Amino acid sequence: MRASTGTTVPAAEGRGLQSPAYGTPSPDLLARADRGLARFLARHTEDQAGRRHAEGGEDSQR
């Protein structure tokens, strides 16, 4: 059983288990995400251009 200290002041907050940069993406992660997005957009625009060409028109949403 713990003895009561009789103070009403809360305990000082420490860092705990999380690092100070918790929740902040690293520069490496951001660069990797940028490359992935660029690949996705390049593939998506190539697919769209191929569909328009194959259908013989500019509007492929008919």
C-alpha positions as CSV (number, residue, x, y, z in Angstrom):
1,M,0.0,0.0,0.0
2,R,1.3,3.4,-1.0
3,A,1.5,6.3,1.5
4,S,-0.3,9.5,0.5
5,T,2.0,12.4,-0.2
6,G,-0.7,14.9,0.5
7,T,0.0,17.1,-2.5
8,T,-2.5,18.3,-5.0
9,V,0.1,19.1,-7.7
10,P,-0.1,16.6,-10.6
11,A,3.1,14.7,-11.5
12,A,5.4,16.3,-14.0
13,E,4.9,15.1,-17.5
14,G,7.8,13.4,-19.1
15,R,8.4,12.2,-22.6
16,G,6.8,8.9,-21.9
17,L,7.2,6.1,-24.5
18,Q,6.8,8.3,-27.6
19,S,9.6,10.2,-29.2
20,P,9.3,13.9,-29.6
21,A,8.8,13.6,-33.4
22,Y,6.0,11.1,-33.0
23,G,3.4,11.5,-35.8
24,T,5.7,13.6,-38.0
25,P,6.6,11.8,-41.3
26,S,10.3,11.5,-42.0
27,P,11.8,13.2,-45.1
28,D,12.5,9.7,-46.5
29,L,8.8,8.7,-46.2
30,L,7.6,11.9,-47.9
31,A,10.1,11.3,-50.8
32,R,8.9,7.7,-51.2
33,A,5.2,8.9,-51.2
34,D,6.0,11.5,-53.8
35,R,7.6,8.9,-56.1
36,G,4.7,6.6,-55.7
37,L,2.1,9.3,-56.5
38,A,4.1,10.3,-59.6
39,R,4.2,6.7,-60.8
40,F,0.4,6.4,-60.1
41,L,-0.4,9.6,-62.0
42,A,1.8,8.7,-64.9
43,R,0.2,5.3,-65.3
44,H,-3.3,6.8,-64.9
45,T,-2.8,9.4,-67.6
46,E,-1.3,6.8,-70.0
47,D,-4.3,4.5,-69.5
48,Q,-6.7,7.4,-70.2
49,A,-4.8,8.4,-73.3
50,G,-4.8,4.8,-74.6
51,R,-8.6,4.5,-74.1
52,R,-9.3,7.7,-76.0
53,H,-7.1,6.6,-78.9
54,A,-8.6,3.1,-79.0
55,E,-12.2,4.5,-79.1
56,G,-11.3,7.0,-81.8
57,G,-12.4,10.1,-79.8
58,E,-11.6,12.5,-77.1
59,D,-14.5,11.8,-74.8
60,S,-14.3,8.3,-73.3
61,Q,-17.1,8.9,-70.7
62,R,-20.1,8.2,-73.0
